[in-house]
Amino acid sequence: MAHVVTYKYTRPNVLVDFPTATASQADWDIERRSLLTTHGIDLTYNVNEDGTVAEAVLTAENQETFQTYLTAIEAGGGTEILQDIKQRGESDGVTIEIFVNGVEHTPS
């Protein structure tokens, strides 16, 4: 069964940027995208009509495939970079929610 993880970003208005990797994190971002391909994970983006909500939807063949991808991301220092992206977004008033197979998930 497909394993779908959705990262939902809600910003207060369109003048606030959605959080992304910084220029100094560009090499990591390229590696992350390569790992998505290596693990056969589809990445799609959706933005609502007024531009205040964006979703990054990752679809893996199954949970094990997604977990293998996460382990590879963490091994490359991704945990710290993802925390930085999250903290910068929250500092700017962006709410970040994670859904796993449609159910809200709170990371540990």
Secondary structure, 3 states (H helix, E strand, C coil): CCEEEEEEEECCCCCCCCCCCCHHHHHHHHHHHHHHHHCCCEEEEEECCCCCEEEEEEEECCHHHHHHHHHHHHHCCHHHHHHHHHHHHHHCCCEEEEEECCEEECCC
